[in-house]
Amino acid sequence: MGELRGTHVPVLLERCLELLAPALGRGGRTVHVDATLGLAGHAEAVLEAHPETVLIGLDRDTEALAHARVRLARFADRVHLEHAVYDELPDVLDRLGYPGIDGILFDLGVSSLQLDAPDRGFAYAQDAPLDMRMDQTRGVTAEEVVNTYAHPDLARVLRVYGEEKFAGRIASAILRERERGRITSSARLAELVRESIPAPARRTGGHPAKRTFQALRIEVNRELAALETALPSALDALTVGGRMVVLSYHSLEDRLTKAALADRVRSKGPVDLPVELPGSGPTFRLLSRGAELPGEAEVAANPRAASVRLRAAERLDPNATEQGRTDRERSRRRVKGMHQPGTGSA
Ligand SMILES: C[S@@+](CC[C@H](N)C(=O)[O-])C[C@H]1O[C@@H](n2cnc3c(N)ncnc32)[C@H](O)[C@@H]1O
């Protein structure tokens, strides 16, 4: 395990701690899952703030786990570190014998460890073999995707996961290059992307290869499929009063998070009944208004925070009729408001 490069600053740390505190600090032993442990910046702060809390830290990257283990060594008696994809959470909880959890954090995407590693191929700015697997023990590499996908599949990956306007042109350039030989390096790929984009477009929107590299990383790691499965399982695992916080870094992740929460915070009963039918009320309440954005000071101190979107929710007590009634009234007022001319919903 090499030395860590650069300084890793956990994103929206104070806000995450503030949101998790009522769930983790409610007395007795509580259980917190860090679904994306990384270098354990958030996890360490949670363990420091909550001396009674047990941490279950997941990461699919064995190198990240090794660093986290060192960082969290002084908490070893209340920490479980697991090499797992976060959609395996139910199995992990079963195996460890924790039927319910009190808090869970998803800090999505890649870590600075992965981005800065000269040999892992995540960064377009450094030449490296085209790997991009977060879990280097299994799965296909970006090199295999780039050298084997048919044109329509490659173009779809770039368009959907990278929101790349020039997906078709880039895919064509990749296929032409493949006829000359295998594309094996991140620098060659970045150069190909740059050459396929019209000159005026190269001058806007950051590095021309940024979107292609994001798209390949999402495809290689099946990131969105894992997230789509993991979010409902995480919500199911939370006890009453338990809280989930999600930090997303692009619109596709944030959209999945918003949809998973929307499904739990709305009533499934008829709109015009004064009380909820048993089992039809909301099971969660939102703790964030829309997606929360970082403040200017946070972005200035930590450029990685620039694109973050935070959403959070708390599990409701199904027997708390007062809460159910209040939420129901609020939800009815909202529905009524949506039918007034000139009003809408965020
Ligand atoms: C942004 S970093 C987390 C940083 C961490 N919050 C900290 O303070 O150090 C994201 C981490 O999540 C891991 N990761 C991403 N997708 C994952 C998944 N589907 N399952 C498990 N770990 C994942 C990555 O390997 C990476 O180490």
The ligand as an SDF file (V2000), in Angstrom:
LIG
                    3D

 27 29  0  0  0  0  0  0  0  0999 V2000
  -16.1090    9.4420   -3.1020 C   0  0  0  0  0  0  0  0  0  0  0  0
  -15.3700    8.0330   -2.4240 S   0  0  0  0  0  0  0  0  0  0  0  0
  -15.8570    8.0610   -0.7520 C   0  0  0  0  0  0  0  0  0  0  0  0
  -15.0270    8.9630    0.1020 C   0  0  0  0  0  0  0  0  0  0  0  0
  -15.3340    8.8420    1.5790 C   0  0  0  0  0  0  0  0  0  0  0  0
  -16.6500    9.3400    1.8940 N   0  0  0  0  0  0  0  0  0  0  0  0
  -14.2910    9.5220    2.4130 C   0  0  0  0  0  0  0  0  0  0  0  0
  -14.6350   10.4280    3.1940 O   0  0  0  0  0  0  0  0  0  0  0  0
  -13.1120    9.1850    2.3200 O   0  0  0  0  0  0  0  0  0  0  0  0
  -16.3370    6.7570   -3.0810 C   0  0  0  0  0  0  0  0  0  0  0  0
  -15.8760    5.3620   -2.7060 C   0  0  0  0  0  0  0  0  0  0  0  0
  -16.9620    4.4950   -2.9640 O   0  0  0  0  0  0  0  0  0  0  0  0
  -16.5150    3.3240   -3.5580 C   0  0  0  0  0  0  0  0  0  0  0  0
  -17.6280    2.8180   -4.3760 N   0  0  0  0  0  0  0  0  0  0  0  0
  -18.1390    3.3610   -5.4820 C   0  0  0  0  0  0  0  0  0  0  0  0
  -19.1530    2.6190   -5.9480 N   0  0  0  0  0  0  0  0  0  0  0  0
  -19.3020    1.5920   -5.0780 C   0  0  0  0  0  0  0  0  0  0  0  0
  -20.2010    0.4890   -5.0080 C   0  0  0  0  0  0  0  0  0  0  0  0
  -21.1440    0.2920   -5.9390 N   0  0  0  0  0  0  0  0  0  0  0  0
  -20.0730   -0.3720   -3.9790 N   0  0  0  0  0  0  0  0  0  0  0  0
  -19.1080   -0.1770   -3.0220 C   0  0  0  0  0  0  0  0  0  0  0  0
  -18.2220    0.8340   -3.0480 N   0  0  0  0  0  0  0  0  0  0  0  0
  -18.3250    1.7140   -4.0650 C   0  0  0  0  0  0  0  0  0  0  0  0
  -15.3120    3.7250   -4.3790 C   0  0  0  0  0  0  0  0  0  0  0  0
  -14.4420    2.6040   -4.5600 O   0  0  0  0  0  0  0  0  0  0  0  0
  -14.7070    4.8420   -3.5160 C   0  0  0  0  0  0  0  0  0  0  0  0
  -13.7020    4.3300   -2.6680 O   0  0  0  0  0  0  0  0  0  0  0  0
  1  2  1  0
  2  3  1  0
  2 10  1  0
  3  4  1  0
  4  5  1  0
  5  6  1  0
  5  7  1  0
  7  8  2  0
  7  9  1  0
 10 11  1  0
 11 12  1  0
 11 26  1  0
 12 13  1  0
 13 14  1  0
 13 24  1  0
 14 15  1  0
 14 23  1  0
 15 16  2  0
 16 17  1  0
 17 18  1  0
 17 23  2  0
 18 19  1  0
 18 20  2  0
 20 21  1  0
 21 22  2  0
 22 23  1  0
 24 25  1  0
 24 26  1  0
 26 27  1  0
M  CHG  2   2   1   9  -1
M  END
$$$$
